Amino acid sequence: MKFWLRTLLGAIVVVGIAIGGLSYAYWDQTVQIGSTAINYVHYWSAPAGTLKTEVAPTAAAAQPSTSDGFGSASDRSRRN
């Protein structure tokens, strides 16, 4: 194997290990940047002037919440 090819392969491995280590250390930022990049590329295929929306398969079965977030009235009366 030629020297320059071995050097290039070694540099690629070192850079890959460095990127992997930084991704592990800064996981939250990595996920945010990665998901933004994936969505950006994904929406290239959308027709111009349209908005593409994905909906979870179970979204139609979900019921809207009528709770105010603090439990029911009977729960509140028991706490007092």
Residue pairs with C-beta under 8 A, 6 or more apart in sequence:
22 30
23 30
43 52
46 52
70 76
